[in-house]
Amino acid sequence: MTIAGQAGLLALGLPHQFYANVASILVYPSTIITPERQSGSFEIPRLQTTSGIPILGEAQLRGPVILVWDTVKRNARHPEEGHNVVYHEFAHKLDMLDGTADGTPLLENRKALARWVEICHAEFNTLRERAGRGLPTYLDKYGATNEAEFFAVATEYFFDKPRDMEKHEAALYALLRDFYHQDPATRERAR
């Protein structure tokens, strides 16, 4: 119920069945290590494959969402930390609906896409520059990895630290508010 509630919160204001690409959710009790992966006999190696890395969650393009239960519980109990593996991985699944994880989910129209590109490009580049120089950043530096991670990290902050995000990253907050059709900062102030 914890996972369903958190994943459902992301889709609450969205107008479509956005989790049609989630066939299964695998839940492990604690941190898992990615298995060794060998290149296939007929596979042309493009990128070096990674293995032996501890993970807390993972969303696969045409596969399951993988979550680590002790992290799911800890994140749910401490939203003030701004980290939530369920929000993060399900944001990836929203991003992947167009067949690629590029940090741009399905948007309503070209105007929304142009606004998304303008704001996210500027915010991502600022985060990447500051993280690269070892300077403090508002969003977790993991968001500087690539645009897909930026969207997932921003989603975590949007739902876990909405008033703080609205104050420090107003344009990004407004963009996510319009995408998710929710205003968690107002909801939090009402409490």
MIROPA-180860 format. One record per residue (C-alpha): residue number from 1; residue in three letters; x, y, z. Coordinates in nm, 4 decimals. Example, Ala and Ser with C-alpha at 12.3 -4.5 7.8 and 13.67 -1.06 7.14 Angstrom:
! MIROPA-180860
(1; "ALA"; (1.2300; -0.4500; 0.7800))
(2; "SER"; (1.3670; -0.1060; 0.7140))
***
This chain:
! MIROPA-180860
(1; "MET"; (0.0000; 0.0000; 0.0000))
(2; "THR"; (0.2917; 0.2339; 0.0706))
(3; "ILE"; (0.4324; 0.1874; -0.2787))
(4; "ALA"; (0.0911; 0.2062; -0.4471))
(5; "GLY"; (0.0010; 0.5225; -0.2569))
(6; "GLN"; (0.3218; 0.7007; -0.3459))
(7; "ALA"; (0.3187; 0.5901; -0.7105))
(8; "GLY"; (-0.0492; 0.6819; -0.7315))
(9; "LEU"; (0.0179; 1.0305; -0.5967))
(10; "LEU"; (0.2334; 1.1098; -0.8996))
(11; "ALA"; (-0.0454; 1.0083; -1.1397))
(12; "LEU"; (-0.3306; 1.1608; -0.9377))
(13; "GLY"; (-0.3744; 1.4676; -1.1587))
(14; "LEU"; (-0.2610; 1.3155; -1.4870))
(15; "PRO"; (-0.5327; 1.2705; -1.7490))
(16; "HIS"; (-0.4322; 0.9257; -1.8809))
(17; "GLN"; (-0.3402; 0.5753; -1.7718))
(18; "PHE"; (0.0286; 0.6607; -1.7353))
(19; "TYR"; (0.1451; 0.3406; -1.5684))
(20; "ALA"; (0.0449; 0.1102; -1.8509))
(21; "ASN"; (0.4185; 0.0502; -1.8991))
(22; "VAL"; (0.4581; -0.0932; -1.5474))
(23; "ALA"; (0.4130; -0.4674; -1.5873))
(24; "SER"; (0.5589; -0.5593; -1.2492))
(25; "ILE"; (0.7193; -0.4214; -0.9365))
(26; "LEU"; (0.9942; -0.6220; -0.7708))
(27; "VAL"; (1.0520; -0.5435; -0.4038))
(28; "TYR"; (1.3682; -0.6575; -0.2285))
(29; "PRO"; (1.4132; -0.6337; 0.1492))
(30; "SER"; (1.7365; -0.4300; 0.1379))
(31; "THR"; (2.0021; -0.2931; -0.0962))
(32; "ILE"; (2.0812; -0.5199; -0.3864))
(33; "ILE"; (2.3897; -0.5490; -0.6046))
(34; "THR"; (2.3454; -0.5503; -0.9807))
(35; "PRO"; (2.4516; -0.8863; -1.1268))
(36; "GLU"; (2.7470; -0.9382; -1.3568))
(37; "ARG"; (2.6466; -0.8816; -1.7167))
(38; "GLN"; (2.8363; -1.0231; -2.0084))
(39; "SER"; (2.7930; -0.8930; -2.3625))
(40; "GLY"; (2.5974; -1.1295; -2.5849))
(41; "SER"; (2.7706; -1.3211; -2.8645))
(42; "PHE"; (2.6097; -1.1099; -3.1357))
(43; "GLU"; (2.5955; -0.7849; -2.9402))
(44; "ILE"; (2.8031; -0.4919; -3.0554))
(45; "PRO"; (2.9445; -0.3316; -2.7409))
(46; "ARG"; (2.8629; 0.0390; -2.7405))
(47; "LEU"; (2.8963; 0.1315; -2.3791))
(48; "GLN"; (3.0763; -0.0419; -2.1028))
(49; "THR"; (2.8227; -0.2339; -1.8973))
(50; "THR"; (2.8132; -0.1756; -1.5259))
(51; "SER"; (2.7700; -0.4451; -1.2681))
(52; "GLY"; (2.8342; -0.5006; -0.9021))
(53; "ILE"; (2.6767; -0.1662; -0.8111))
(54; "PRO"; (2.4490; -0.1343; -0.5067))
(55; "ILE"; (2.1061; 0.0026; -0.5997))
(56; "LEU"; (1.8012; 0.1178; -0.4033))
(57; "GLY"; (1.5720; 0.1189; -0.7038))
(58; "GLU"; (1.5633; 0.0935; -1.0793))
(59; "ALA"; (1.3093; 0.1481; -1.3546))
(60; "GLN"; (1.3718; -0.0529; -1.6685))
(61; "LEU"; (1.2472; 0.0749; -2.0032))
(62; "ARG"; (1.0600; -0.2399; -2.1010))
(63; "GLY"; (1.0841; -0.4093; -1.7667))
(64; "PRO"; (0.9892; -0.3870; -1.4040))
(65; "VAL"; (1.0301; -0.1254; -1.1392))
(66; "ILE"; (1.2730; -0.2534; -0.8762))
(67; "LEU"; (1.2502; -0.1131; -0.5226))
(68; "VAL"; (1.4284; -0.1791; -0.1950))
(69; "TRP"; (1.1744; -0.2044; 0.0879))
(70; "ASP"; (1.3822; -0.0647; 0.3757))
(71; "THR"; (1.4571; 0.2438; 0.1642))
(72; "VAL"; (1.0914; 0.2812; 0.0629))
(73; "LYS"; (0.9911; 0.2822; 0.4326))
(74; "ARG"; (1.2697; 0.5216; 0.5372))
(75; "ASN"; (1.1855; 0.7661; 0.2567))
(76; "ALA"; (0.8147; 0.7589; 0.3429))
(77; "ARG"; (0.8914; 0.8350; 0.7083))
(78; "HIS"; (1.1331; 1.1205; 0.6311))
(79; "PRO"; (1.0052; 1.3345; 0.3435))
(80; "GLU"; (1.2027; 1.6307; 0.4790))
(81; "GLU"; (1.5152; 1.4657; 0.3322))
(82; "GLY"; (1.3819; 1.5128; -0.0224))
(83; "HIS"; (1.4623; 1.1564; -0.1278))
(84; "ASN"; (1.1960; 0.9076; -0.2298))
(85; "VAL"; (1.2863; 0.6013; -0.4339))
(86; "VAL"; (0.9216; 0.5368; -0.5300))
(87; "TYR"; (0.8719; 0.8888; -0.6675))
(88; "HIS"; (1.2089; 0.8663; -0.8389))
(89; "GLU"; (1.1560; 0.5339; -1.0162))
(90; "PHE"; (0.7953; 0.6019; -1.1126))
(91; "ALA"; (0.8989; 0.9412; -1.2527))
(92; "HIS"; (1.1342; 0.7424; -1.4774))
(93; "LYS"; (0.8406; 0.5283; -1.5909))
(94; "LEU"; (0.6444; 0.8449; -1.6762))
(95; "ASP"; (0.9481; 0.9702; -1.8668))
(96; "MET"; (0.9790; 0.6398; -2.0566))
(97; "LEU"; (0.6279; 0.6443; -2.2026))
(98; "ASP"; (0.7611; 0.7817; -2.5311))
(99; "GLY"; (1.0130; 0.4959; -2.5532))
(100; "THR"; (1.3152; 0.6771; -2.4146))
(101; "ALA"; (1.4407; 0.8030; -2.0797))
(102; "ASP"; (1.5352; 1.1593; -2.1706))
(103; "GLY"; (1.3891; 1.3721; -1.8917))
(104; "THR"; (1.0902; 1.4832; -2.0982))
(105; "PRO"; (0.7618; 1.3068; -2.0197))
(106; "LEU"; (0.4617; 1.3179; -2.2510))
(107; "LEU"; (0.3371; 1.6753; -2.2542))
(108; "GLU"; (0.0043; 1.8242; -2.3573))
(109; "ASN"; (0.1173; 2.0325; -2.6556))
(110; "ARG"; (0.4077; 2.2047; -2.8321))
(111; "LYS"; (0.3854; 2.5111; -2.6112))
(112; "ALA"; (0.4226; 2.2939; -2.3000))
(113; "LEU"; (0.7164; 2.1139; -2.4637))
(114; "ALA"; (0.8918; 2.4415; -2.5507))
(115; "ARG"; (0.8471; 2.5653; -2.1936))
(116; "TRP"; (0.9708; 2.2299; -2.0567))
(117; "VAL"; (1.2835; 2.2381; -2.2722))
(118; "GLU"; (1.3604; 2.6006; -2.1851))
(119; "ILE"; (1.3250; 2.5631; -1.8081))
(120; "CYS"; (1.4697; 2.2138; -1.7677))
(121; "HIS"; (1.7638; 2.2844; -1.9962))
(122; "ALA"; (1.8597; 2.5930; -1.7953))
(123; "GLU"; (1.8078; 2.4269; -1.4561))
(124; "PHE"; (1.9869; 2.1056; -1.5552))
(125; "ASN"; (2.2863; 2.2962; -1.6920))
(126; "THR"; (2.3069; 2.5082; -1.3767))
(127; "LEU"; (2.2963; 2.1970; -1.1587))
(128; "ARG"; (2.5554; 2.0206; -1.3734))
(129; "GLU"; (2.7885; 2.3209; -1.3691))
(130; "ARG"; (2.7626; 2.3730; -0.9926))
(131; "ALA"; (2.7977; 2.0006; -0.9188))
(132; "GLY"; (3.0973; 1.9764; -1.1511))
(133; "ARG"; (3.2690; 2.2624; -0.9702))
(134; "GLY"; (3.1926; 2.1132; -0.6267))
(135; "LEU"; (2.9598; 2.4001; -0.5330))
(136; "PRO"; (2.6496; 2.3584; -0.3167))
(137; "THR"; (2.3292; 2.2795; -0.5077))
(138; "TYR"; (1.9640; 2.2875; -0.4105))
(139; "LEU"; (1.8718; 1.9649; -0.5898))
(140; "ASP"; (2.0681; 1.6497; -0.5171))
(141; "LYS"; (2.3793; 1.6370; -0.7350))
(142; "TYR"; (2.2689; 1.2980; -0.8674))
(143; "GLY"; (2.0266; 1.4974; -1.0825))
(144; "ALA"; (2.3283; 1.6269; -1.2771))
(145; "THR"; (2.3970; 1.2742; -1.4108))
(146; "ASN"; (2.1679; 1.3257; -1.7121))
(147; "GLU"; (1.8303; 1.4754; -1.8012))
(148; "ALA"; (1.6364; 1.1628; -1.6997))
(149; "GLU"; (1.7881; 1.1683; -1.3504))
(150; "PHE"; (1.7256; 1.5428; -1.3312))
(151; "PHE"; (1.3520; 1.4913; -1.3877))
(152; "ALA"; (1.3368; 1.2067; -1.1337))
(153; "VAL"; (1.5289; 1.4011; -0.8660))
(154; "ALA"; (1.3197; 1.7145; -0.9274))
(155; "THR"; (1.0044; 1.5025; -0.8874))
(156; "GLU"; (1.1283; 1.3791; -0.5478))
(157; "TYR"; (1.1772; 1.7360; -0.4238))
(158; "PHE"; (0.8470; 1.8509; -0.5772))
(159; "PHE"; (0.6466; 1.6026; -0.3721))
(160; "ASP"; (0.8637; 1.5794; -0.0581))
(161; "LYS"; (0.9783; 1.9406; -0.0139))
(162; "PRO"; (0.7255; 2.1435; -0.2114))
(163; "ARG"; (0.7284; 2.4724; -0.0188))
(164; "ASP"; (1.1056; 2.4699; -0.0071))
(165; "MET"; (1.1278; 2.3950; -0.3797))
(166; "GLU"; (0.8726; 2.6645; -0.4593))
(167; "LYS"; (1.0956; 2.9120; -0.2733))
(168; "HIS"; (1.4354; 2.8034; -0.4148))
(169; "GLU"; (1.3415; 2.6767; -0.7630))
(170; "ALA"; (1.0222; 2.8681; -0.8473))
(171; "ALA"; (1.0303; 2.8163; -1.2258))
(172; "LEU"; (1.0995; 2.4433; -1.1945))
(173; "TYR"; (0.8310; 2.4094; -0.9265))
(174; "ALA"; (0.5748; 2.5839; -1.1502))
(175; "LEU"; (0.6699; 2.3602; -1.4428))
(176; "LEU"; (0.6205; 2.0425; -1.2383))
(177; "ARG"; (0.2986; 2.1816; -1.0862))
(178; "ASP"; (0.1604; 2.2289; -1.4353))
(179; "PHE"; (0.2782; 1.8869; -1.5546))
(180; "TYR"; (0.1461; 1.6910; -1.2558))
(181; "HIS"; (-0.1675; 1.9103; -1.2280))
(182; "GLN"; (-0.1027; 1.9333; -0.8536))
(183; "ASP"; (0.0192; 2.1988; -0.6138))
(184; "PRO"; (0.1704; 2.0185; -0.3141))
(185; "ALA"; (0.3039; 2.3458; -0.1658))
(186; "THR"; (-0.0497; 2.4825; -0.1371))
(187; "ARG"; (-0.1695; 2.1474; -0.0051))
(188; "GLU"; (0.1071; 2.1532; 0.2570))
(189; "ARG"; (0.0292; 2.5134; 0.3603))
(190; "ALA"; (-0.3363; 2.4189; 0.4063))
(191; "ARG"; (-0.2346; 2.1589; 0.6634))
***
